[in-house]
């Protein structure tokens, strides 16, 4: 996929999207695809699901899409990672939620670090919008996608989330 941020890649298996390489820092489509195929060598290339997901992600990066319709293959996740991912999928476009809030919603209060670990293992960034999970004080912590916290902030700003001069999400961006 080609976006204003660069080249990214999407790979799907028979059950849905299994891997997304964000378009930040990739200088060619081949570089993005090489990264995703290294991480997931058995995934299918060029199928309908991959093409649909790439189109939706391109439109998201252009500010045209706020939700996704492509199926996601979450079968490799642990039960906790699956619960976290499903909860994060409920965080709306332009909204944020803290790691602790996600932990409470999945029935594991006090497991904010576990939520962070689950999000760090997220192979479907943007589709499972881990960029919308922030620290309790609104600061941006941890983002395993290309570009780290800088990318997280770019995505949130693109969605209309506002930040204080100290770089923390303003209260009106919370879900």
Steps between C-alpha positions, in 0.01 A plus 500: 500500500613856435404784732611855567718348775680255272465136406334238715389142455210278594496122495197280556452132550185303436333631821585870454777755539797361694764771464520873433822688442440867561597739222739701715866477404470267201647636176349240268214255474756222475661598832161499673402164351837347584451598865152356523591176322800456728267525802230283345645284218195274458253783441327533167605789277273696272168348604172687516523553875854642476396735220187613686695563820769693310234719336330566834833588664593729211164675540551521880839668446329741260246589771211332317434183706424495872418130542598178327299214353770243423511179704785464747672171577549506877542125554866523611417723797490382859161531672617819675639651178175416325292666772723808487486517121122469499474778759739724308288445188217680684701822544353735243679710243643811666459358850751362748489268798763436766678170545337472843153562356552227242618265778185575705275445197650154441452402864863534605529818705861568580622335179588823319851369429350183360287712269816680392670168429199381299503821297877471443432159341222639277572392142204696367578865580233750397253216432523412871553863602761464773606859426181606684624356831688753713629538855254592776633858502451534123865465410607291205690194610616207300420441137662204331407611148748668266598839635392423856330775697545751216283280278247453781464875532471548121217245488317655795538853360373376164193372685448841661634426850636816658810527715613734775823695469654226717410240237218335692159417359247762604206372702248549220677227301419230756237236452 
